[in-house]
Amino acid sequence: MTPPLVAWFDGRIVSRDDLRLPSGLRQGDGVFETIRTYDGIPFRLADHLERLLAGARSLGLAALPSPDVLREAAESTLAACKADSKLREWIVRPCLFSDDERTGGIVLADPWARPRTLSDDTPVVAGLSSYRHPGAFLRPPGANAPVKWLARGPLAHALRDARMRSWDEALLRNEKGDIVEGTRSNLFVFESGRLLAPGPASGALPGITRGILLDLARDRRIEIEDRPVGPHELVGASETFLTSTLLGVAPISVFEGATVGSGTGGRPLTRELRGAFEELVRRETRALRRSDRD
């Protein structure tokens, strides 16, 4: 007689028949997005889903759902979670992954009880990770930009290690020792009227928030350069900040134990760009809220 297949899960032995994990989730063969809500409204949902599908196509995943199907899945998941909770802010994570001969999908929504507010000026502490930036491994053959792989073990450990060091973020260097991006954020360095913003040309993920900040900077006729940043450039810059869905626009005040620029005060460009970002978020979420009521 063939013995039953069992597995240990969350402190108990369960039947494997009740615990089928798709191959893509087991192997990290897929892509995901992280979407933040503002006052319960997901911000730039369409942009995130577009990047999710582009990443899935880069990995060769077939029979992908349409953007409308993904939007409905995300909105339905969020609505169901809201119905069972009084919390207003959420993190929505849609994933697409390989599942034997087809493409699988899942949407998760987690409550975010302590979101960083747009006006939060709490200093961000950052340091250099011992891990090297994955570089070309994040860019599938034929793709024009890195993708958000599910397989992020080294990046997840680098962030966990950063938190053990009381850092908010760990910055990743390339093989030359220059900084490309954070484990979950894009880097901006402003000095002498020029904004260094490592992006796809440098091997960094083209973040949704990063793209918004670049548009805001272009509106102000600020020169932008996509290249990795030397650690000495970061320390010597007048202003540095990180951008991500969860961090928003977060100024770096301490890097490797040293004060960056003017520390907690005197960041005129960062404050201006963050204010413009804040106004854009409010304008777009208000419009979506009105359309929902209509």
PyMOL commands that set and color helices and strands:
alter all, ss='L'
color gray80, all
select helices_A, chain A and resi 16-18+23-27+45-58+67-83+135-138+153-164+200-202+208-219+231-236+268-293
alter helices_A, ss='H'
color red, helices_A
select strands_A, chain A and resi 6-9+12-15+30-32+35-38+41-42+90-99+102-111+124-132+169-173+179-182+186-191+194-196+223-225+239-244+248-255+258-259
alter strands_A, ss='S'
color yellow, strands_A
deselect
rebuild
show_as cartoon
